[in-house]
Amino acid sequence: MVTILVTMTVRPEDAPEFEATLDALMPFLRETEPDTLRFDYYRVGKQDGVYRLFEVYASREAFDFHINNPATESQRSTFKRLLTGPTEVQFLTALGGK
């Protein structure tokens, strides 16, 4: 299993387009990525334009497919245009929980 936390930042005025793009991405993920187990996004409180994505994949192969999924090329292009800095990706190691 691969679990990641992604941080993305956009200009506050671009936040509605960014969120709409993420919303549009969800059906593509459900249709084309059965091994994407979780894909949630959050707006960071008191940090306009900062978002965190929590993603869980069944395997490294599933993660690699997600990164290169041709069905999501349009959304990736929009993200690249809207982002104000580099995307931070942190790979997480589960230690416990429920």
Secondary structure, 3 states (H helix, E strand, C coil): CEEEEEEEEECHHHHHHHHHHHHHHHHHHHHHCCCEEEEEEEECCCCCCEEEEEEEECCHHHHHHHHHCHHHHHHHHHHHHHECCCCEEEEECCCCCC
